[in-house]
Amino acid sequence: MITLHGFSYSNYYNIVKHVLLYKNIHFTEDTQYGSNDDYLAISPVGKIPALTTAEGVHLSESSVCCDYLEETCPEMPLYPADTTERARIRQVMRISELYLELPCRRLIPFVFTKTAPPDELGKDILGVVDRGVGALNRLCTFDPYIAGAELTMADIYLRYVMSVVDLIGGGALHRDIGADIKGLKEWQTLMAQSDVSKKVDADQAANREEFFAMIKARMNG
Ligand SMILES: N[C@@H](CCC(=O)N[C@@H](CS)C(=O)NCC(=O)O)C(=O)O
């Protein structure tokens, strides 16, 4: 059986968990906060999430784990059959990670400690984010999904990218970044309605207290 390592408050963990649930793949969850050396044997950079395959092979990096699941469990496909269309799905995923999630992630410590980031840092980050916003406006149709009628890996990826972008937009940048992406709000509402999203969101909420207790303990120790 597949094991998913990590914690439910993590947006990257939830990308892979959403794919597992969507594809009805049996898996177990191993709660890890990535702080111990043993975990490096599972996830070489120590990042959350990691996946252990049924054969006992450890994999990390959420997009790698997602592609592994797609290739080994092709039922309920999350990529189009056409190679070019598949590349376009991966283009949205990569752009949303590089130009939205990663720059916003830099401000997470400020939000968690309720401190304002330096103006210059905020400005730099918004400069990158604006390029990502422009790209998503050019690439995503949201009719109703990112690439049209079918749900794809890009929809799952962007859903959990936006959880960090929304957190940082509201908590540190004083800007509703999602409002600048045409059709995104309606798409977020649609995405939230699936049983899989509801399960992932409920598990995330249930992990909140333990996650922040862990953060607090790390900051104090
Ligand atoms: N590129 C990685 C990023 C994963 C990531 O940043 N995960 C966070 C949790 S949401 C993490 O492990 N943070 C702890 C750390 O950076 O040491 C992926 O796609 O899986």
The ligand as a Gaussian input file, in Angstrom:
#p B3LYP/6-31G(d) Opt

LIG

0 1
 N        8.958000      21.639000      -4.108000
 C        8.378000      20.937000      -2.975000
 C        7.961000      21.957000      -1.939000
 C        7.371000      21.304000      -0.698000
 C        7.353000      22.246000       0.491000
 O        7.874000      23.362000       0.466000
 N        6.740000      21.759000       1.572000
 C        6.738000      22.488000       2.816000
 C        5.474000      22.177000       3.604000
 S        4.049000      22.910000       2.835000
 C        7.913000      22.062000       3.642000
 O        8.352000      20.926000       3.565000
 N        8.437000      22.985000       4.469000
 C        9.506000      22.679000       5.381000
 C       10.847000      23.050000       4.839000
 O       10.943000      23.805000       3.856000
 O       11.835000      22.598000       5.415000
 C        7.214000      20.059000      -3.448000
 O        6.674000      20.321000      -4.527000
 O        6.868000      19.065000      -2.773000

